[in-house]
């Protein structure tokens, strides 16, 4: 079984399309929505879908995903942002990837759910980053064998860069794969702050993180610029 874990916070505009895309898969799946205290109708909408498990958690993406993982039944964990939809057939893609026992996890190919040409530039940059550094982000739908997730003690309780931290630790214990199927994510980050500013802030954050600046200080910078 694949346990699909969706961390949410006020995602009423996105949660339906996310859940419906998952339910269109034919593999054995469970869906767990880990809510961090939504004030909108996110939980009510999710609860309206048969079989969806709702878990309440403290706010914090890492905390939410860890709590859902601990309650999951699957052998494989897929962490999916609520504003992201993966191309159909992804579940069997994951299962076939795990036929190689040396692979412990991976992610999907990044794509923006908008046809504007400027977003192709973002996609090209992410593709190059993944090819050079094997470094997918959380918006690419990270998946991992549950046994390894537990061995790594899950996501660290940090306010930002929890996805990069997990991937760094995954690479130290096994192989990861970036699958060709696309994970289409919303353009809302770039639409709100602008493409250039968003890209610049993201790069500054990554450089500072790799230089050893704490996630707490990075979070202050990020949300000040947001």
C-alpha positions in Angstrom: 0.0 0.0 0.0 1.0 3.6 -0.7 0.0 6.1 2.0 -0.5 9.5 0.5 0.1 12.2 3.1 -1.2 15.7 2.4 -0.2 18.5 4.9 -2.8 21.2 4.9 -3.4 24.7 6.2 -6.3 26.6 4.7 -6.3 24.7 1.4 -10.0 24.7 0.6 -9.4 25.9 -2.9 -7.1 23.0 -3.7 -7.9 20.0 -1.6 -10.7 18.6 -3.8 -8.6 18.4 -7.0 -5.7 16.9 -5.1 -7.8 14.2 -3.5 -9.8 13.4 -6.7 -6.5 13.0 -8.7 -5.3 10.5 -6.1 -8.5 8.6 -6.1 -8.3 8.1 -9.9 -5.3 5.8 -9.4 -5.9 2.1 -9.5 -3.1 1.0 -7.0 -3.8 0.2 -3.3 -3.8 3.6 -1.6 -4.8 5.4 1.5 -5.1 9.2 1.8 -4.3 11.0 5.0 -4.9 14.7 5.4 -2.8 16.1 8.2 -4.3 19.5 9.0 -2.3 22.2 10.9 -5.3 24.2 12.1 -7.2 25.4 9.0 -9.7 28.2 9.6 -11.5 27.6 6.3 -13.4 24.5 5.1 -10.4 22.4 4.2 -11.2 19.6 6.7 -14.9 19.5 5.9 -14.2 19.2 2.2 -11.6 16.4 2.7 -14.0 14.6 5.1 -16.6 14.5 2.4 -14.5 12.0 0.3 -14.9 8.4 1.2 -12.0 6.8 3.0 -10.0 9.9 3.6 -8.4 10.0 7.0 -8.2 13.4 8.8 -5.6 14.0 11.4 -5.3 17.1 13.5 -1.7 18.3 14.2 0.2 21.3 15.5 1.0 23.8 12.7 4.3 22.9 10.9 4.6 20.9 7.7 7.2 18.6 9.2 5.2 18.0 12.3 2.0 17.4 10.3 3.7 14.9 8.0 5.4 13.0 10.8 2.1 12.6 12.7 0.4 11.3 9.6 3.2 9.0 8.8 3.0 7.5 12.3 -0.7 6.7 11.7 -0.2 5.3 8.2 -0.7 1.7 7.1 1.3 1.8 3.9 4.7 0.3 3.1 5.5 3.4 1.0 4.9 7.1 2.0 4.2 9.8 -0.5 4.2 13.4 0.8 2.0 15.5 -1.5 1.3 19.3 -1.2 -2.3 20.1 -1.4 -1.8 22.4 -4.5 -0.1 19.7 -6.5 -1.5 17.0 -8.8 0.7 14.2 -10.3 0.2 12.8 -13.8 -2.0 9.8 -13.8 -0.2 6.5 -13.4 2.2 7.7 -10.8 1.4 5.0 -8.2 2.5 2.2 -10.5 5.5 4.3 -11.5 6.6 4.3 -7.8 5.9 0.6 -7.4 8.0 -0.3 -10.4 10.8 1.9 -9.2 10.9 0.1 -5.9 11.6 -3.2 -7.8 15.2 -2.1 -7.4 16.0 -2.8 -3.7 18.8 -0.2 -3.7 16.3 2.7 -4.3 14.8 4.1 -1.1 12.7 6.9 -2.5 12.6 9.8 -4.8 10.3 12.4 -6.3 8.6 13.5 -9.5 9.5 15.9 -12.3 8.6 19.5 -11.3 6.0 21.4 -13.4 3.9 24.5 -13.0 0.2 24.3 -13.7 0.2 27.4 -15.9 1.0 27.6 -19.7 2.8 30.9 -19.5 6.3 30.7 -21.0 8.0 32.2 -18.0 7.1 29.1 -16.0 9.0 26.9 -18.4 12.1 28.8 -17.2 11.4 27.8 -13.7 10.9 24.2 -14.8 14.2 24.2 -16.7 16.1 25.4 -13.7 14.5 22.8 -11.4 15.3 20.1 -13.9 18.9 21.2 -14.0 19.1 21.3 -10.2 17.8 17.8 -10.0 20.1 16.5 -12.7 23.2 18.0 -11.1 22.6 17.6 -7.4 19.8 15.0 -7.1 17.9 17.6 -5.0 14.1 17.6 -5.4 12.0 19.8 -3.2 8.7 19.0 -1.4 6.6 20.4 -4.3 7.9 17.4 -6.4 6.0 14.9 -4.2 8.7 13.1 -2.2 8.2 9.4 -1.7 10.1 7.0 0.5 10.0 3.4 1.8 8.4 3.6 5.3 11.1 1.5 6.9 13.7 4.1 5.8 11.6 7.0 6.8 11.3 5.5 10.3 15.1 4.7 10.4 15.8 8.4 9.5 13.3 9.5 12.2 11.2 11.3 9.7 11.2 15.0 9.1 13.1 17.2 11.5 11.1 19.7 13.5 12.4 22.8 11.7 10.3 25.7 10.3 11.8 25.6 6.8 14.0 23.4 4.6 12.5 20.2 6.1 12.3 18.7 2.6 15.9 19.5 1.7 17.1 18.1 5.0 15.2 14.8 4.4 16.5 14.4 0.9 20.1 15.1 2.1 19.7 12.3 4.7 18.0 9.9 2.2 20.9 10.2 -0.2 23.4 9.1 2.5 21.6 5.7 3.0 20.4 4.8 -0.5 19.6 5.8 -4.0 16.8 8.2 -4.9 15.1 8.6 -8.3 13.5 11.5 -10.0 10.6 10.0 -12.0 9.6 11.4 -15.4 5.9 11.8 -14.6 5.2 15.4 -13.7 4.0 16.9 -10.5 2.0 19.9 -11.5 2.0 22.5 -8.7 0.1 25.8 -8.5 1.8 29.0 -9.7 0.5 30.9 -6.7 3.9 31.5 -5.1 5.2 33.2 -8.2 2.0 35.0 -8.9 1.9 36.6 -5.5 5.6 37.7 -5.2 6.7 37.7 -8.8 8.8 35.3 -10.7 12.2 37.0 -10.3 11.8 37.8 -6.6 10.6 34.3 -5.8 13.5 32.7 -7.6 16.0 35.1 -6.0 14.6 34.5 -2.4 14.7 30.7 -3.0 18.3 30.8 -4.2 19.4 33.0 -1.3 17.7 30.6 1.2 19.4 27.6 -0.3 22.9 29.2 -0.3 22.5 30.4 3.3 21.2 26.9 4.3 24.2 25.2 2.7 26.5 27.7 4.5 25.1 26.6 7.8 22.5 29.4 8.6 19.9 27.9 10.9 16.4 27.1 9.6 15.0 29.4 12.3 16.8 32.4 10.9 16.0 31.4 7.4 12.3 31.2 8.3 12.4 34.7 9.7 14.0 36.0 6.4 11.6 34.0 4.2 8.4 35.2 5.9 9.7 38.7 6.1 10.1 38.7 2.3 6.9 36.8 1.6 
